[in-house]
Amino acid sequence: MSAVANPATVAECLRVGTGFSQGDRTWIAEQFATLDARLAGFHADATELEVSVKDREARGQKVTLECWIAGRQKIVTTSAEEDLHAALNDVRDDLRRRLNDAKTRQEPRHNKHLRDVSQPQEQVDPEADALPAADPSRADAETV
């Protein structure tokens, strides 16, 4: 994997959506900090995260975490846990798993096209394979 000049981090890429205030952003970013290692392979300029909650603190609350990475499909994770802290952990863990799955699908061992590409043959020096003639008179004798 090539090194990324400006790696994505949760603190840099996270937006809070419906149901959260900017004051909640800091503690949510702290909870999601374990995603930093997984996001580090992507450019910060091309990565966005948004977390939102519907019916916060109510019986049917739903937490949603969306992730946009340039060149990839959007990933959406949701949780219906009643405890907000548990729901945030649930969507975080689900996103980490989906990012790992997406990375695994792009590796050559899971991509038949990349796996079937033939490897270039080593170039053989024809003079290196020829047997040296030890006795020139003998070589003439064999051809006569």
C-alpha positions in Angstrom: 0.0 0.0 0.0 1.4 3.4 -0.9 1.8 6.1 1.7 -0.8 8.8 1.6 0.5 12.4 1.9 -2.5 13.7 3.9 -4.2 10.7 5.6 -7.8 10.8 6.6 -8.7 11.0 10.3 -12.0 11.0 12.0 -11.3 14.4 13.6 -10.7 15.9 10.2 -13.5 14.2 8.2 -16.4 13.9 10.7 -19.5 16.0 10.3 -22.4 15.8 12.7 -25.9 15.7 11.2 -29.4 15.7 12.4 -29.9 15.0 16.1 -26.4 16.1 17.1 -24.9 19.4 17.9 -21.4 20.7 17.3 -20.8 20.2 21.0 -21.3 16.5 20.5 -18.8 16.3 17.8 -15.7 16.1 20.1 -16.9 13.1 22.1 -18.2 11.3 19.0 -14.8 11.8 17.3 -13.1 10.3 20.5 -15.4 7.3 20.3 -14.6 6.9 16.6 -10.9 7.4 17.0 -10.2 3.7 16.5 -11.3 4.2 12.8 -8.2 6.4 12.2 -5.9 3.4 11.5 -8.4 2.1 8.9 -9.0 5.6 7.3 -5.2 6.4 7.1 -5.0 4.7 3.7 -7.2 7.3 2.1 -6.7 11.0 1.4 -8.4 13.3 3.8 -9.5 15.6 1.0 -11.4 12.6 -0.6 -13.0 11.2 2.6 -16.1 12.3 4.5 -18.0 10.9 7.5 -21.4 12.0 8.7 -23.2 10.7 11.8 -26.8 11.5 12.5 -29.5 10.3 14.9 -33.3 10.1 14.4 -35.5 10.4 17.5 -32.5 10.8 19.9 -33.0 9.4 23.4 -36.4 8.0 22.3 -37.4 4.3 22.2 -37.0 4.0 18.5 -33.9 6.0 17.9 -31.8 5.2 14.9 -28.1 6.2 14.5 -26.7 6.4 11.0 -23.0 6.7 9.9 -22.3 7.5 6.3 -18.9 7.3 4.7 -17.9 8.7 1.3 -14.5 7.9 -0.1 -13.6 9.1 -3.6 -13.7 6.3 -6.1 -15.7 3.9 -3.9 -19.4 3.4 -3.2 -20.9 5.1 -0.2 -21.0 3.0 2.9 -24.0 3.4 5.2 -24.2 1.8 8.6 -27.1 2.0 11.0 -28.0 0.9 14.6 -31.3 0.8 16.5 -29.6 0.3 19.9 -31.5 2.2 22.6 -28.4 3.4 24.4 -26.7 6.2 22.3 -23.2 5.2 23.3 -23.8 1.6 22.3 -25.4 2.7 19.0 -22.4 4.8 18.1 -20.0 1.9 18.9 -22.2 -0.4 16.8 -22.1 1.9 13.7 -18.4 2.5 14.2 -17.6 -1.3 14.3 -19.8 -2.0 11.3 -18.1 0.7 9.3 -14.6 -0.7 10.2 -15.8 -4.2 9.1 -17.2 -2.9 5.8 -14.0 -1.0 5.1 -11.9 -4.1 5.7 -14.3 -6.1 3.5 -14.0 -3.6 0.7 -10.2 -3.6 0.9 -10.1 -7.4 0.8 -12.3 -7.4 -2.3 -9.8 -5.2 -4.1 -6.7 -7.3 -3.4 -5.5 -9.3 -6.3 -6.1 -12.7 -4.8 -9.8 -11.9 -4.9 -9.7 -10.4 -8.3 -9.6 -13.0 -11.1 -8.6 -10.5 -13.7 -5.5 -9.4 -11.8 -4.7 -12.9 -10.7 -4.8 -14.3 -14.3 -2.4 -11.7 -15.8 0.5 -13.6 -17.1 3.9 -12.8 -15.7 6.6 -11.7 -18.2 9.0 -14.4 -19.2 12.6 -14.0 -18.4 14.6 -13.1 -21.4 17.0 -15.8 -22.3 20.4 -15.0 -23.9 20.7 -17.4 -26.9 24.5 -17.3 -26.7 24.5 -18.3 -23.0 22.6 -21.5 -23.9 24.9 -22.6 -26.7 27.5 -25.2 -25.7 31.0 -24.0 -26.2 33.0 -25.9 -28.9 36.0 -27.2 -27.1 37.8 -28.5 -30.2 37.0 -26.8 -33.5 38.4 -29.8 -35.5 36.0 -32.1 -33.7 33.0 -29.9 -34.5 34.0 -30.1 -38.2 34.4 -33.9 -38.0 30.9 -34.3 -36.7 29.3 -32.4 -39.5 31.2 -34.3 -42.2 
